[in-house]
Every structure is written in structure tokens, then in C-alpha cells.
Amino acid sequence: MEYSELLNYAQVALSTASDLTTTYFNLNRFKAKLSAKGLDEVIQKGSLDIELILTECFIRKEVLWQDLNYENYDWSYNSIIDLQKALDQYASAFIEKDNESKFFFSQLLRIWGNKCNEAYKGLFRSGESELSRTLKKFRKNCYPIIVTFIYFLPENNPIRMDAMTKLERGCRHTRITVKQIIPAWTIE
């Protein structure tokens, strides 16, 4: 299946990147920079933070992976607003300029929160008639960030496995391919 390809790609990219000096995580025209030392710190010490973020902001948020036929306009709209508030709170908690990995988390969470803002404004403007299209665009924009968080967790981590299952389900329900959600990671 395509998701094993995603697993292999990310594992090779991250293991290679940890040996070099700087890795750029390019998410839709935004470069989040992280040094090899910061990347190692994220992998070694950031698991609890990442598990909490993925659990609260992805695994428990069905709006990001549920079958579009089961989605309700009001429920989706309110869920996206709640998600943005949670992401903003996490981003504020991680905004430490002296700690490179936490600052990196903060940047990713702010980007994800901005995608929520775009989605609920899109839902408000378009109404129920465009629910599926708006949610598909929302998921497609959020998944590269979610994939980035997933791959900072150890390979056999149960939260990682659950998040991968939800990601796979969301891609299947939304008809998004793996190639559309792989973040552009460049190494310099």
C-alpha cells in the first residue's frame, strides 16, 4: 500500500537529516528551519509533547479523518474553531526562542492553526453546499504538518500507529494520495 511508501520515505529522510547541519521543513511556501541538534532533541525529548498534540488535535478530531458523508456542517464548523483554539494554546505554550525544538513546534502549530482559520472562514462563506470540498482542501493542507509530527515519534509508538491509521482513513475518505501530503523536506 502507498502508506508503507510514506513510512519508508520519512524514516530515510529523518535519519539522513540528523547527520547533517540544517533541515528545512517546507510547508506550503513557509520554511521552518531546524538544525541537526534541534532535530535530534525533537526525536529524543519531544515524544510526550508530540503525543499530546497528535492525540488532542488529530486523533480525537474526526473532522480531520472521518468519512465526508458523515460530516455535519455545524459540527464541522465548530470542531474546526475548537481545533484552532487548541492549536493556538499549544503554540503559545511552546514559544520559547531559546529552545529550538519547542520554537519549531510553535511554528508548525501556528501554521496548522492558520489552516483552520482558512477552513472555517471558507465554510462560513460557502455554506453547507461546499462542505465536502472545503473539508478536502482543509485536510490536504493540514496533513503535511500532521505527517511531520507523526514522524518525530518512535517507530513502534502506539500514538504514531493510531495517527497513521487515522491519516490513512482520512486520505481514503477524502481521496487524497500520499504524494499530495508528503511535506517537502530539504536538507542544507
C-alpha positions as CSV (number, residue, x, y, z in Angstrom):
1,M,0.0,0.0,0.0
2,E,1.1,3.6,-0.5
3,Y,1.3,4.3,3.2
4,S,4.3,2.0,3.6
5,E,6.0,4.1,1.0
6,L,5.3,7.2,3.1
7,L,6.7,5.4,6.2
8,N,9.9,4.5,4.4
9,Y,10.3,7.9,2.8
10,A,10.0,9.7,6.1
11,Q,12.3,7.4,8.0
12,V,15.1,7.7,5.4
13,A,14.7,11.5,5.2
14,L,14.8,12.0,9.0
15,S,17.7,9.6,9.6
16,T,19.7,11.2,6.9
17,A,18.8,14.7,8.1
18,S,20.0,14.0,11.6
19,D,23.6,13.6,10.3
20,L,23.6,17.0,8.6
21,T,23.7,20.5,9.8
22,T,20.3,22.1,8.9
23,T,17.0,20.7,7.8
24,Y,14.2,22.8,6.3
25,F,10.6,21.7,6.6
26,N,8.9,23.4,3.7
27,L,5.2,23.6,4.2
28,N,3.3,25.5,1.5
29,R,5.8,28.3,1.0
30,F,6.8,28.5,4.6
31,K,10.2,27.3,5.6
32,A,10.6,26.1,9.2
33,K,14.3,25.7,9.9
34,L,15.7,23.1,12.4
35,S,19.3,22.3,13.0
36,A,20.6,18.7,13.3
37,K,21.0,19.2,17.0
38,G,17.4,20.5,17.3
39,L,16.1,17.6,15.2
40,D,17.9,15.2,17.5
41,E,16.4,16.9,20.5
42,V,12.9,16.7,19.0
43,I,13.3,13.0,18.3
44,Q,14.9,12.3,21.8
45,K,12.9,14.5,24.1
46,G,9.8,15.7,22.2
47,S,7.8,12.5,22.2
48,L,5.4,13.4,25.1
49,D,4.6,16.8,23.6
50,I,4.0,15.3,20.1
51,E,1.9,12.5,21.5
52,L,-0.3,15.1,23.3
53,I,-0.6,17.3,20.2
54,L,-1.5,14.4,17.9
55,T,-4.0,12.9,20.4
56,E,-5.8,16.1,21.1
57,C,-5.6,17.8,17.7
58,F,-5.7,15.0,15.3
59,I,-6.8,11.6,16.6
60,R,-9.7,12.9,18.6
61,K,-10.7,15.4,15.9
62,E,-12.8,13.4,13.5
63,V,-13.2,16.4,11.2
64,L,-9.7,15.6,10.0
65,W,-10.3,12.0,9.1
66,Q,-14.0,11.0,9.2
67,D,-15.9,9.9,6.1
68,L,-17.2,13.1,4.4
69,N,-20.6,11.5,4.1
70,Y,-20.9,11.5,7.9
71,E,-19.9,15.1,8.3
72,N,-22.4,17.7,9.6
73,Y,-21.9,21.3,8.7
74,D,-22.4,22.8,12.2
75,W,-20.4,20.1,13.9
76,S,-17.5,20.5,11.4
77,Y,-17.6,24.3,11.7
78,N,-17.5,24.2,15.5
79,S,-14.9,21.5,15.5
80,I,-12.5,23.5,13.3
81,I,-12.9,26.5,15.6
82,D,-12.2,24.4,18.6
83,L,-9.2,22.9,16.9
84,Q,-7.8,26.3,16.1
85,K,-8.1,27.4,19.7
86,A,-6.3,24.3,20.9
87,L,-3.5,24.7,18.4
88,D,-3.1,28.4,19.4
89,Q,-2.9,27.4,23.1
90,Y,-0.2,24.7,22.3
91,A,1.7,27.2,20.1
92,S,1.7,29.8,22.9
93,A,3.0,27.2,25.3
94,F,5.9,26.2,23.1
95,I,7.0,29.6,22.0
96,E,10.5,29.5,23.6
97,K,13.1,31.1,21.4
98,D,15.9,29.6,23.4
99,N,14.7,26.1,22.8
100,E,14.9,25.4,19.1
101,S,12.7,22.3,19.1
102,K,9.9,24.0,21.0
103,F,10.1,27.0,18.8
104,F,9.9,24.7,15.8
105,F,6.7,23.1,17.3
106,S,5.3,26.5,17.8
107,Q,5.8,27.4,14.2
108,L,4.2,24.2,12.9
109,L,1.2,24.7,15.3
110,R,0.7,28.3,14.1
111,I,0.7,27.2,10.5
112,W,-1.8,24.4,11.3
113,G,-4.0,27.0,13.2
114,N,-3.9,29.3,10.2
115,K,-5.2,26.4,8.0
116,C,-8.1,26.0,10.5
117,N,-8.8,29.7,10.2
118,E,-8.9,29.5,6.4
119,A,-11.2,26.4,6.6
120,Y,-13.8,27.8,8.9
121,K,-13.9,31.1,7.0
122,G,-14.4,29.1,3.8
123,L,-17.2,27.1,5.4
124,F,-18.9,30.3,6.6
125,R,-18.7,31.8,3.2
126,S,-19.7,28.8,1.1
127,G,-22.3,27.2,3.5
128,E,-23.4,23.6,3.6
129,S,-23.2,23.1,-0.2
130,E,-19.4,23.2,-0.3
131,L,-18.8,21.2,2.9
132,S,-17.0,18.2,1.3
133,R,-14.9,20.4,-1.0
134,T,-13.8,22.7,1.9
135,L,-13.0,19.8,4.2
136,K,-11.0,18.1,1.5
137,K,-8.9,21.2,1.0
138,F,-8.5,21.6,4.7
139,R,-7.3,18.1,5.2
140,K,-4.9,18.3,2.2
141,N,-3.4,21.5,3.8
142,C,-3.1,20.0,7.3
143,Y,-1.8,16.5,6.5
144,P,1.8,17.6,5.7
145,I,2.0,19.1,9.2
146,I,0.5,16.1,10.8
147,V,2.9,13.8,8.9
148,T,5.8,15.9,10.2
149,F,4.6,15.4,13.8
150,I,3.9,11.7,13.2
151,Y,7.5,11.0,12.0
152,F,9.1,12.6,15.1
153,L,7.6,9.7,17.2
154,P,9.5,6.4,17.6
155,E,8.5,3.7,15.1
156,N,6.6,1.4,17.5
157,N,4.8,4.2,19.4
158,P,1.1,3.4,19.7
159,I,0.1,7.0,19.2
160,R,2.1,7.1,16.0
161,M,0.4,3.9,14.8
162,D,-3.1,5.2,15.7
163,A,-2.3,8.5,13.9
164,M,-1.1,6.7,10.8
165,T,-4.4,4.7,10.8
166,K,-6.4,7.9,11.1
167,L,-4.3,9.5,8.4
168,E,-4.8,6.6,6.1
169,R,-8.5,6.6,6.7
170,G,-8.7,10.4,6.1
171,C,-6.8,10.1,2.8
172,R,-9.1,7.2,1.7
173,H,-12.3,9.1,2.6
174,T,-11.1,12.3,1.0
175,R,-9.4,10.7,-2.0
176,I,-6.0,12.3,-1.3
177,T,-2.9,10.4,-2.4
178,V,0.3,10.1,-0.4
179,K,2.2,12.2,-2.9
180,Q,-0.2,15.1,-2.2
181,I,0.6,15.1,1.6
182,I,4.3,14.4,1.8
183,P,5.9,17.6,3.1
184,A,8.9,18.9,1.1
185,W,11.8,18.4,3.5
186,T,15.1,19.8,2.1
187,I,18.5,19.4,3.7
188,E,21.1,22.1,3.6
